[in-house]
Amino acid sequence: MSIIESARVLSIIPPMTQLNTPYPSTAYLTGFLRSQGIEAQQADLALALMLKLFSKSGLQDVRKKVEKIPPKKRSNQVALFDATFDRYLTTITPTIAFLQGSDSTIAHRICSRNFLPEGERFAPLDAYVDDDGGDPLAWAFGALGTQDRARHLGTLYLNDIADVLREAVDPRFEFVRYAESLAMSQPTFDPLARALASPTTMVDDYLAELTLASVAQHQPNIVLLSVPFPGAVYAAFRIAQTIRKQYPDMVIALGGGFANTELRELKEPRVFDYFDYVMLDAGERPLLALLDHLKGKRSQQRLVRTFARVDGVVKYINFVEPEVPFGEVGTPTWDGLPLDRYLSLLDMLNPMHRLWSDGRWNKLTVAHGCYWKKCSFCDITLDYISRYETTTAEVLVDRIEAIIAETGQTGFHFVDEAAPPKALKALAEELIRRNVSISWWGNIRFEKTFSPDLCRLLAESGCIAISGGLEVASDRLLALMKKGVSVEQVAKVTQSFTEAGVLVHAYLMYGFPTQTVQDTVDALEYVRQLFDNGCIQSGFFHRFACTVHSPVGKNPEEFGVTLEQLPEISFATNDVGFIDPTGVDHDELGQALNKALYNYMHGIGLDDDVRVWFNGKVPRTTIHKHRLAKALQQY
């Protein structure tokens, strides 16, 4: 290993992640490294790849691929793309500019429904046409919601093009979950290795071109790839493959949420054909140790939470040192990222749901880890949950003011696992004391500490929305999950937020161990009542997945299930199958739950018996239809 005298670090966000705002990991790392006097830059290749694909030249290259598909084998969407290609070519640039916020006047043409070519993604709009054949979107946007209406239509237009990309260019392409099946809980590296050894697609070639351009621009000698999800792993390896081929001596390291959860048992030497190091958990201390090692100031044996290939064998090296305290990690910086080029998308017509894809949010953490860390489905044994640290409200507001000064934007998304109410109260009071005006939203536990007074205080400080885990709306299962809340308590807290003018999103779950059909029907009835009473405005049903790091995965007998035997692990591991003695078909039930929830979010079917959403025969709910209404009246 050659000694690096002066580190020049480039942190890269690989495809695909959010398109409306940068994923925050590189902003944190870059801010921290600069606070240590280290030259650090960052690049978002996820955004860069998307903008290259969804451009005039990109669409022209896509059409060349379409022309190779025999007409009889083309889907309706691909046939439409080919037949109306000139309209796609004419509209792509102004539509992207509009979604980036740089050309608002084109919204009028988009709303005319005569400007954009409309493919299969537009078909559901017909369901909203009233008996008189009126405006199908009037219920959502009224007479004057031109900008939002155009943003929704523009999002459908991009989804149409993405469908063509999947069929003609790369079947793995997704805006978020790009090729995730190659990495998610894959016990061996073989599927990913085969994909990386296969001939490149047009998407791969674009990514390689963007990678080399970024390296040429920043001239790093160390590249960090932060991979948050399985859907960014394939592209991260392609980026590393490109750099390794062109710059064989450059140091390349992998880290991020995917590594932290799924690569803890890494034994596969082939991973290190692409990466020199794989680091786990909070990156500050491992990075400082690695930089000292590369400068010849510490031996390899004193690396921290780092995998390396030593004499052909993967070795985990963890010289234990104190973590960098949360209050000293510095302020994240978005310097170097093209903040004016992110796209605000509107895929679902729900005021709360849109926040995840619409608007450029500065992502910040109120505290490290989770103050509760008891939930039985959660990875509470891992550092990002188990190590709970806070800092003062003064430090947090200092960071907020520095970020506003840098970005010029006052929207904040607090990305905590569960922001502590005490810290939020102090933060709100400090924001008000300093007259700092921001809009913010984040994730909490629906605990009784969030009184009506606290909810009003948070709203006064700029809180516009809150999300939290209701999971399975069943007191029996909530107790088994160790959530520390009841359904009625959740109703009271969410009502307090709603009455304070704060939107509320509920994370919901189905398929938890021992959950019966009756539990599922009753849970949906509770969800219906939460919507009907105006307690929540949005929700999302997740299928329960047992992970090896959770209490269910570590002690399955306590939850009445038996784990399936895992294969020998050399690459990734996270989800583990289990046998539930109830024998319930949760996949079929999940279809009904998601259908019901979609309609509830649009104000539809709230007066119907919940059994109408299920295809087969299910039992009547045991929950009185006014149960929560009566509880809220007493409250």
C-alpha positions as MATLAB code, in Angstrom:
seq = 'MSIIESARVLSIIPPMTQLNTPYPSTAYLTGFLRSQGIEAQQADLALALMLKLFSKSGLQDVRKKVEKIPPKKRSNQVALFDATFDRYLTTITPTIAFLQGSDSTIAHRICSRNFLPEGERFAPLDAYVDDDGGDPLAWAFGALGTQDRARHLGTLYLNDIADVLREAVDPRFEFVRYAESLAMSQPTFDPLARALASPTTMVDDYLAELTLASVAQHQPNIVLLSVPFPGAVYAAFRIAQTIRKQYPDMVIALGGGFANTELRELKEPRVFDYFDYVMLDAGERPLLALLDHLKGKRSQQRLVRTFARVDGVVKYINFVEPEVPFGEVGTPTWDGLPLDRYLSLLDMLNPMHRLWSDGRWNKLTVAHGCYWKKCSFCDITLDYISRYETTTAEVLVDRIEAIIAETGQTGFHFVDEAAPPKALKALAEELIRRNVSISWWGNIRFEKTFSPDLCRLLAESGCIAISGGLEVASDRLLALMKKGVSVEQVAKVTQSFTEAGVLVHAYLMYGFPTQTVQDTVDALEYVRQLFDNGCIQSGFFHRFACTVHSPVGKNPEEFGVTLEQLPEISFATNDVGFIDPTGVDHDELGQALNKALYNYMHGIGLDDDVRVWFNGKVPRTTIHKHRLAKALQQY';
ca = [
       0.000    0.000    0.000;
       1.369    3.384   -1.013;
       1.252    6.157    1.572;
      -1.212    9.012    0.931;
       0.282   12.289    2.075;
      -2.866   14.384    1.759;
      -6.340   12.857    1.558;
      -8.781   14.081   -1.087;
     -12.109   12.370   -0.411;
     -15.046   12.089   -2.789;
     -18.312   10.740   -1.309;
     -20.792    9.437   -3.886;
     -24.540    8.786   -3.702;
     -25.124    5.844   -6.090;
     -28.358    5.260   -8.037;
     -31.084    5.055   -7.139;
     -32.243    7.176   -4.219;
     -34.716   10.043   -3.865;
     -34.999   12.452   -6.771;
     -36.422   15.425   -4.864;
     -33.618   15.886   -2.343;
     -30.116   14.490   -1.734;
     -29.762   11.427    0.448;
     -28.100   12.907    3.571;
     -25.236   10.483    4.224;
     -22.665   12.238    2.030;
     -23.679   15.632    3.432;
     -22.952   14.360    6.947;
     -19.646   12.758    5.964;
     -18.489   15.748    3.940;
     -19.384   18.182    6.705;
     -17.605   16.088    9.300;
     -14.439   15.567    7.228;
     -14.193   19.268    6.452;
     -14.559   20.036   10.165;
     -11.438   17.868   10.652;
      -9.505   19.850    8.035;
      -9.770   17.108    5.387;
     -10.403   18.010    1.739;
     -13.796   16.477    0.944;
     -16.257   16.705   -1.948;
     -19.514   14.929   -2.808;
     -21.511   13.932   -5.887;
     -25.018   12.592   -6.470;
     -24.764   10.146   -9.355;
     -28.347    9.004   -8.741;
     -29.673   12.404   -9.794;
     -27.083   12.746  -12.558;
     -28.040    9.373  -14.063;
     -31.742   10.163  -13.982;
     -31.255   13.546  -15.667;
     -29.086   11.990  -18.362;
     -31.637    9.283  -19.102;
     -34.579   11.702  -19.072;
     -33.138   14.131  -21.601;
     -33.456   14.538  -25.355;
     -30.272   12.574  -26.032;
     -31.317    9.955  -23.487;
     -34.706    9.442  -25.095;
     -33.092    9.203  -28.513;
     -30.864    6.405  -27.221;
     -33.888    4.698  -25.661;
     -35.703    4.807  -28.968;
     -32.804    3.065  -30.681;
     -33.325    0.204  -28.239;
     -37.091    0.262  -28.843;
     -36.555   -0.081  -32.572;
     -34.826   -3.424  -31.970;
     -37.971   -4.861  -30.383;
     -40.248   -6.550  -32.966;
     -43.573   -4.660  -33.173;
     -45.558   -7.730  -32.126;
     -43.534   -8.041  -28.903;
     -43.927   -4.426  -27.813;
     -46.193   -3.506  -24.920;
     -48.831   -0.830  -25.407;
     -46.645    1.704  -23.617;
     -43.577    0.972  -25.784;
     -45.715    1.134  -28.936;
     -47.126    4.502  -27.823;
     -43.626    5.810  -27.037;
     -42.443    4.892  -30.524;
     -45.543    6.212  -32.291;
     -45.512    9.563  -30.452;
     -41.761    9.885  -30.034;
     -41.617   13.414  -31.445;
     -43.992   14.582  -28.691;
     -41.829   12.930  -26.032;
     -38.749   14.589  -27.517;
     -40.452   17.981  -27.562;
     -41.818   17.787  -24.023;
     -39.023   16.178  -22.001;
     -36.847   19.267  -21.462;
     -39.610   21.689  -20.391;
     -41.239   19.036  -18.184;
     -37.977   18.330  -16.339;
     -37.377   22.075  -15.985;
     -40.867   22.513  -14.545;
     -40.376   19.681  -12.035;
     -37.079   21.298  -11.027;
     -38.940   24.537  -10.303;
     -37.216   26.586  -12.986;
     -40.099   27.006  -15.481;
     -43.435   27.384  -13.725;
     -45.393   28.809  -16.665;
     -45.313   25.538  -18.620;
     -47.720   24.191  -15.983;
     -50.629   25.708  -17.913;
     -49.790   23.687  -21.021;
     -49.242   20.513  -19.008;
     -52.651   20.955  -17.354;
     -54.337   21.324  -20.723;
     -53.901   17.540  -21.187;
     -52.966   18.264  -24.808;
     -49.254   18.833  -24.249;
     -47.813   15.637  -22.756;
     -48.251   12.274  -24.468;
     -50.321   10.163  -22.101;
     -49.603    6.472  -21.662;
     -50.851    3.748  -19.368;
     -49.924    5.557  -16.145;
     -52.620    8.128  -16.948;
     -55.375    5.500  -17.259;
     -56.407    5.582  -13.550;
     -57.373    9.231  -13.959;
     -60.430    8.062  -15.879;
     -61.732    6.554  -12.645;
     -62.217   10.050  -11.266;
     -64.454   11.314  -14.091;
     -67.876   12.220  -12.700;
     -71.223   11.396  -14.280;
     -71.223   14.646  -16.219;
     -67.803   13.920  -17.745;
     -66.221   16.763  -15.797;
     -62.629   17.426  -14.789;
     -61.242   14.143  -13.351;
     -58.830   15.966  -11.044;
     -61.103   18.750   -9.840;
     -61.691   16.949   -6.524;
     -57.951   17.036   -5.803;
     -56.829   20.385   -7.168;
     -59.967   22.494   -7.559;
     -60.037   25.332  -10.038;
     -56.671   26.939   -9.232;
     -54.277   24.143   -8.249;
     -52.357   24.493  -11.506;
     -48.845   23.874  -10.212;
     -49.709   20.769   -8.218;
     -51.933   19.400  -10.977;
     -49.112   19.824  -13.488;
     -46.632   18.226  -11.090;
     -48.862   15.162  -10.794;
     -49.295   14.878  -14.557;
     -45.562   15.370  -15.067;
     -44.855   12.563  -12.583;
     -47.169   10.194  -14.482;
     -45.335   11.162  -17.676;
     -41.955   10.229  -16.162;
     -43.398    6.933  -14.937;
     -44.566    6.155  -18.470;
     -41.017    6.687  -19.744;
     -39.606    4.571  -16.909;
     -41.878    1.730  -18.042;
     -40.344    1.996  -21.515;
     -36.839    1.973  -20.025;
     -37.622   -1.226  -18.146;
     -38.880   -2.996  -21.239;
     -36.411   -1.745  -23.831;
     -33.190   -0.988  -21.925;
     -32.876   -2.565  -18.473;
     -35.607   -4.695  -16.828;
     -34.121   -3.897  -13.411;
     -34.605   -0.136  -13.705;
     -36.592    1.588  -10.949;
     -36.563    5.124   -9.586;
     -35.755    3.787   -6.104;
     -35.512   -0.022   -5.987;
     -33.018   -0.375   -8.812;
     -31.904   -4.031   -9.172;
     -32.488   -4.551   -5.444;
     -33.132   -8.306   -5.815;
     -29.430   -8.774   -6.622;
     -28.450   -7.644   -3.134;
     -31.331   -7.821   -0.647;
     -30.681  -10.664    1.821;
     -28.617  -12.511   -0.794;
     -26.569  -15.126    1.094;
     -23.985  -15.349   -1.693;
     -22.371  -12.871   -4.021;
     -23.103  -15.016   -7.083;
     -26.196  -13.178   -8.455;
     -24.476   -9.807   -8.188;
     -21.219  -11.208   -9.596;
     -23.049  -12.587  -12.650;
     -24.766   -9.251  -13.240;
     -21.480   -7.348  -12.955;
     -19.797   -9.759  -15.389;
     -22.627   -9.458  -17.937;
     -22.488   -7.086  -20.926;
     -23.345   -3.560  -19.846;
     -26.701   -1.963  -20.559;
     -27.219    1.586  -21.776;
     -27.902    2.561  -18.145;
     -24.576    1.003  -17.094;
     -22.743    2.864  -19.841;
     -24.301    6.172  -18.824;
     -23.330    5.547  -15.200;
     -19.745    4.713  -16.147;
     -19.490    7.941  -18.161;
     -20.846    9.994  -15.249;
     -18.535    8.243  -12.791;
     -15.393    9.028  -14.758;
     -16.508   12.627  -15.274;
     -17.017   13.072  -11.531;
     -13.636   11.563  -10.678;
     -11.950   13.753  -13.301;
     -13.668   16.831  -11.870;
     -12.772   16.243   -8.214;
      -9.448   14.367   -8.551;
      -9.867   12.304   -5.350;
      -7.474    9.670   -4.081;
     -10.171    8.135   -1.836;
     -13.738    7.403   -2.964;
     -16.500    6.601   -0.471;
     -19.703    4.973   -1.693;
     -22.570    5.343    0.756;
     -25.230    2.721    0.027;
     -28.445    3.198    2.018;
     -30.652    0.526    0.412;
     -30.383   -2.729   -1.550;
     -31.664   -0.737   -4.545;
     -28.384    1.208   -4.685;
     -25.981   -1.741   -4.326;
     -25.719   -2.850   -7.961;
     -24.969    0.671   -9.142;
     -22.419    1.162   -6.343;
     -20.530   -1.920   -7.520;
     -20.709   -0.713  -11.135;
     -19.258    2.643  -10.043;
     -16.454    0.891   -8.155;
     -15.838   -1.410  -11.134;
     -15.475    1.606  -13.439;
     -13.098    3.422  -11.092;
     -11.020    0.286  -10.448;
     -10.534   -0.276  -14.173;
      -9.485    3.313  -14.890;
      -7.680    4.084  -11.613;
      -6.421    0.764  -10.182;
      -4.567    2.395   -7.264;
      -7.430    4.556   -6.022;
      -8.758    3.634   -2.567;
     -12.478    2.763   -2.639;
     -14.582    2.152    0.486;
     -18.171    1.022    0.952;
     -20.479    1.944    3.828;
     -24.010    3.079    4.619;
     -27.267    1.553    5.794;
     -27.071   -1.533    3.570;
     -23.623   -2.485    4.844;
     -24.648   -1.765    8.435;
     -27.614   -4.142    8.315;
     -26.798   -6.785    5.697;
     -23.005   -7.174    5.484;
     -22.179   -7.892    9.106;
     -21.227  -11.491    8.280;
     -19.286  -10.655    5.128;
     -16.854  -13.410    4.083;
     -16.855  -13.030    0.292;
     -13.349  -12.142   -1.030;
     -14.713  -11.116   -4.446;
     -16.312   -8.017   -2.896;
     -12.773   -6.699   -2.483;
     -12.112   -6.865   -6.207;
     -14.276   -3.736   -6.213;
     -13.758   -2.200   -2.772;
     -10.669   -1.972   -0.609;
     -12.651   -1.542    2.593;
     -16.195   -2.089    3.868;
     -17.081   -0.097    7.000;
     -19.940   -0.562    9.446;
     -22.153    1.735   11.512;
     -21.492    5.438   12.138;
     -18.783    6.390    9.674;
     -16.902    9.144   11.509;
     -14.562    7.050   13.675;
     -13.868    4.328   11.048;
     -13.060    7.025    8.487;
     -10.620    8.829   10.758;
      -8.895    5.524   11.503;
      -8.742    4.630    7.803;
      -7.275    8.006    6.844;
      -4.616    7.655    9.547;
      -3.825    4.180    8.195;
      -3.543    5.416    4.617;
      -1.201    8.173    5.793;
       0.992    5.581    7.530;
       0.059    6.813   11.009;
      -1.581    3.585   12.229;
      -1.344   -0.082   11.350;
      -4.068   -2.059    9.601;
      -4.679   -3.894   12.880;
      -5.943   -0.614   14.387;
      -8.723    0.029   11.871;
     -12.204    0.459   13.356;
     -15.274   -1.610   12.290;
     -13.714   -2.330    8.919;
     -13.619   -5.371    6.646;
     -10.532   -5.838    4.458;
      -9.064   -8.664    2.389;
      -5.864   -9.861    4.014;
      -3.853  -12.574    2.230;
      -6.935  -13.497    0.207;
      -9.220  -13.857    3.232;
     -11.823  -11.386    4.473;
     -10.923  -10.093    7.912;
     -13.023   -7.935   10.231;
     -10.849   -5.458   12.110;
     -12.227   -3.524   15.048;
      -9.781   -1.700   17.280;
     -12.233   -0.306   19.825;
     -12.158    3.465   20.179;
     -14.756    5.948   21.499;
     -17.347    7.151   18.996;
     -17.275   10.759   17.880;
     -19.984   12.298   20.115;
     -23.183   13.281   18.325;
     -22.705   16.886   19.394;
     -19.273   16.964   17.709;
     -20.018   15.415   14.301;
     -20.371   18.878   12.823;
     -22.966   20.386   10.525;
     -23.846   18.549    7.310;
     -23.069   20.434    4.132;
     -24.722   20.219    0.731;
     -21.925   22.171   -0.928;
     -21.160   20.632   -4.304;
     -24.598   19.106   -4.846;
     -26.808   20.738   -7.528;
     -29.701   21.697   -5.272;
     -31.502   23.501   -8.099;
     -31.644   20.340  -10.240;
     -33.632   18.017   -7.964;
     -37.173   17.201   -9.057;
     -40.338   17.713   -7.029;
     -42.655   14.834   -7.887;
     -46.268   14.223   -6.932;
     -47.207   10.608   -7.437;
     -50.046   10.244   -4.922;
     -52.847   12.751   -4.432;
     -52.547   12.923   -0.676;
     -51.287   16.010    1.156;
     -49.130   14.049    3.623;
     -47.875   11.315    1.323;
     -46.420   13.854   -1.086;
     -43.783   15.038    1.377;
     -41.513   12.075    0.585;
     -41.201   13.020   -3.083;
     -42.128   16.705   -3.299;
     -39.898   19.547   -2.159;
     -36.229   19.932   -1.333;
     -35.837   19.064    2.349;
     -32.682   19.579    4.379;
     -32.336   16.278    6.231;
     -31.127   16.526    9.814;
     -31.064   14.332   12.906;
     -32.326   15.520   16.290;
     -30.662   12.607   18.118;
     -28.602    9.541   17.259;
     -30.373    6.224   17.749;
     -33.696    5.510   19.442;
     -34.576    6.431   23.016;
     -37.165    3.597   23.202;
     -35.279    0.717   21.505;
     -37.680   -2.002   22.659;
     -39.818   -2.764   19.585;
     -39.582   -6.476   18.872;
     -39.615   -6.099   15.060;
     -36.825   -3.501   14.995;
     -33.038   -3.922   14.614;
     -32.484   -2.727   18.181;
     -29.154   -4.570   18.477;
     -27.527   -2.410   15.778;
     -25.674    0.826   16.426;
     -28.022    3.111   14.490;
     -30.809    2.125   16.939;
     -29.046    1.073   20.150;
     -26.612    3.965   20.679;
     -28.789    6.845   21.794;
     -27.134   10.278   22.014;
     -28.496   13.799   22.037;
     -27.119   17.285   21.874;
     -28.466   20.639   23.016;
     -31.231   22.596   21.314;
     -28.752   25.439   20.911;
     -26.410   23.239   18.861;
     -29.303   21.956   16.747;
     -30.555   25.445   15.933;
     -26.978   26.554   15.195;
     -26.853   23.743   12.625;
     -30.250   24.713   11.229;
     -29.185   28.343   10.789;
     -25.913   27.298    9.125;
     -27.775   25.034    6.695;
     -30.273   27.776    5.807;
     -27.401   30.183    5.176;
     -25.746   27.638    2.872;
     -28.782   26.336    0.952;
     -31.206   29.260    1.144;
     -33.956   26.755    1.946;
     -35.924   26.468    5.175;
     -37.553   23.044    4.858;
     -36.230   20.359    7.238;
     -36.944   16.648    7.487;
     -35.767   15.217   10.808;
     -34.787   11.666    9.919;
     -34.605   10.158   13.416;
     -35.809    6.654   14.104;
     -38.074    8.331   16.674;
     -37.393   11.932   17.645;
     -37.549   12.260   21.463;
     -40.387   14.523   22.685;
     -38.171   16.232   25.253;
     -35.633   17.184   22.579;
     -38.381   18.338   20.187;
     -39.887   20.540   22.899;
     -36.505   22.153   23.593;
     -35.860   22.560   19.863;
     -39.253   24.207   19.333;
     -38.692   26.629   22.183;
     -35.238   27.552   20.868;
     -36.540   28.110   17.317;
     -39.260   30.389   18.673;
     -36.840   32.201   21.006;
     -34.485   32.978   18.108;
     -37.310   33.813   15.676;
     -36.054   31.172   13.228;
     -38.835   30.387   10.745;
     -38.669   26.911    9.235;
     -41.041   24.161    8.071;
     -40.233   20.745    9.502;
     -41.531   17.199    9.779;
     -40.217   13.965   11.230;
     -40.845   10.584   12.810;
     -41.995   10.041   16.403;
     -43.551    7.463   18.721;
     -47.222    8.163   19.374;
     -46.676    8.348   23.126;
     -48.769   10.236   25.650;
     -46.027   12.831   26.207;
     -47.304   14.501   23.040;
     -50.055   16.399   24.801;
     -52.291   18.925   23.012;
     -50.137   21.734   24.438;
     -46.906   20.177   23.137;
     -48.494   19.529   19.735;
     -49.490   23.200   19.495;
     -45.983   24.278   20.528;
     -44.407   22.083   17.848;
     -46.818   23.465   15.242;
     -45.933   27.033   16.281;
     -42.231   26.208   15.763;
     -42.890   25.094   12.170;
     -43.987   21.460   12.431;
     -46.193   20.681    9.421;
     -46.346   16.880    9.551;
     -45.558   13.886   11.754;
     -45.151   10.197   10.965;
     -45.155    7.373   13.471;
     -45.585    3.651   13.855;
     -49.024    2.333   14.732;
     -47.966   -0.998   13.198;
     -50.730   -3.583   13.772;
     -53.700   -1.700   15.219;
     -54.314   -4.321   17.889;
     -53.659   -3.847   21.585;
     -52.707   -7.529   21.978;
     -50.145   -7.343   19.181;
     -48.897   -3.889   20.205;
     -48.107   -5.367   23.621;
     -46.354   -8.321   21.988;
     -44.373   -5.855   19.876;
     -43.464   -3.881   23.010;
     -44.535   -0.662   21.298;
     -45.502    0.898   24.622;
     -48.704    2.403   23.169;
     -52.351    1.420   22.761;
     -54.698    2.095   19.853;
     -56.733    4.590   21.877;
     -53.583    6.404   22.958;
     -52.492    6.668   19.325;
     -55.915    8.082   18.467;
     -55.600   10.731   21.171;
     -52.084   11.785   20.166;
     -52.842   11.887   16.461;
     -56.016   13.886   17.091;
     -53.964   16.400   19.091;
     -51.571   16.849   16.193;
     -54.408   17.138   13.676;
     -56.186   19.761   15.771;
     -52.893   21.689   15.925;
     -52.879   21.761   12.108;
     -50.208   19.071   11.713;
     -50.633   16.291    9.129;
     -50.225   12.732   10.448;
     -48.942    9.617    8.671;
     -49.210    6.163   10.259;
     -46.808    3.335    9.505;
     -48.880    0.153    9.529;
     -47.896   -3.490    9.532;
     -49.481   -6.850    8.780;
     -48.252  -10.416    9.031;
     -46.753  -10.109   12.522;
     -46.276  -13.465   14.320;
     -49.560  -14.967   15.594;
     -51.650  -12.331   13.768;
     -54.943  -13.980   12.819;
     -57.497  -13.073   10.164;
     -59.670  -11.664   12.950;
     -56.743   -9.506   14.150;
     -56.299   -8.205   10.604;
     -59.973   -7.331   10.130;
     -60.086   -5.609   13.524;
     -56.892   -3.687   12.765;
     -58.358   -2.400    9.500;
     -61.489   -1.307   11.363;
     -59.313    0.715   13.747;
     -57.504    2.259   10.778;
     -60.868    3.136    9.189;
     -61.950    4.848   12.392;
     -58.682    6.797   12.623;
     -59.273    8.180    9.137;
     -62.990    8.718    9.729;
     -62.309   10.723   12.894;
     -59.673   12.840   11.170;
     -56.855   11.518   13.358;
     -54.579   10.515   10.456;
     -54.423   11.682    6.869;
     -52.031    9.143    5.392;
     -50.638    5.666    5.988;
     -48.635    2.832    4.516;
     -48.961   -0.911    5.110;
     -45.686   -2.847    5.352;
     -45.523   -6.635    5.338;
     -43.728   -7.737    8.505;
     -40.251   -9.052    7.777;
     -38.305  -10.880   10.457;
     -34.676   -9.757   10.565;
     -31.734  -11.503   12.168;
     -30.995   -8.384   14.260;
     -34.459   -8.037   15.847;
     -35.848   -9.607   19.046;
     -38.166  -11.781   16.916;
     -35.158  -13.023   14.927;
     -33.091  -13.647   18.047;
     -35.808  -15.147   20.258;
     -38.523  -16.515   17.940;
     -39.921  -18.876   20.559;
     -41.112  -15.868   22.580;
     -43.327  -14.901   19.638;
     -44.715  -18.323   18.867;
     -42.852  -18.875   15.583;
     -40.044  -21.070   14.266;
     -37.320  -19.613   12.061;
     -36.455  -21.253    8.771;
     -32.900  -22.497    8.425;
     -30.660  -19.855    6.889;
     -28.200  -20.956    4.186;
     -24.492  -20.437    4.768;
     -23.857  -16.691    4.604;
     -20.907  -15.239    2.745;
     -22.463  -11.986    1.511;
     -25.698  -10.368    2.729;
     -28.143  -11.384    5.418;
     -31.064   -9.568    6.973;
     -34.507  -11.084    6.430;
     -35.149  -14.587    7.697;
     -38.223  -16.668    6.927;
     -40.361  -18.051    9.729;
     -43.163  -20.555   10.218;
     -46.253  -19.116   11.888;
     -48.640  -21.762   13.287;
     -51.677  -19.614   12.405;
     -51.176  -20.481    8.727;
     -52.760  -17.200    7.613;
     -52.342  -16.154    3.951;
     -51.017  -12.663    4.653;
     -50.241  -11.977    0.986;
     -53.928  -12.148    0.088;
     -54.927  -10.107    3.123;
     -52.262   -7.534    2.254;
     -53.910   -6.824   -1.085;
     -57.145   -5.954    0.676;
     -55.386   -3.812    3.286;
     -53.525   -1.773    0.687;
     -56.638   -1.339   -1.447;
     -58.613   -0.114    1.564;
     -55.831    2.227    2.678;
     -55.460    3.776   -0.778;
     -59.167    4.585   -0.805;
     -59.182    5.870    2.776;
     -56.379    8.297    1.916;
     -58.638    9.693   -0.810;
     -61.686    9.869    1.461;
     -63.420    6.932   -0.203;
     -65.252    4.055    1.503;
     -65.016    5.349    5.061;
     -68.652    4.438    5.745;
     -68.356    0.913    4.335;
     -68.018   -2.315    6.298;
     -64.283   -3.199    6.138;
     -65.152   -6.653    4.809;
     -65.916   -5.146    1.374;
     -62.179   -4.813    0.705;
     -61.452   -8.529    1.070;
     -61.882  -10.942   -1.835;
     -62.799  -13.973    0.271;
     -65.024  -14.427    3.273;
     -63.628  -12.909    6.459;
     -65.182  -12.554    9.915;
     -67.075   -9.487   11.052;
     -64.990   -7.043   13.079;
     -65.263   -7.288   16.850;
     -64.572   -3.547   17.224;
     -67.578   -1.299   17.732;
     -67.784    1.156   14.849;
     -67.783    4.157   17.201;
     -65.132    2.871   19.612;
     -62.512    5.526   18.883;
     -65.073    8.311   18.534;
     -66.310    7.613   22.062;
     -62.768    7.389   23.413;
     -61.901   10.726   21.820;
     -65.032   12.347   23.254;
     -63.989   11.241   26.729;
     -60.504   12.579   26.060;
];
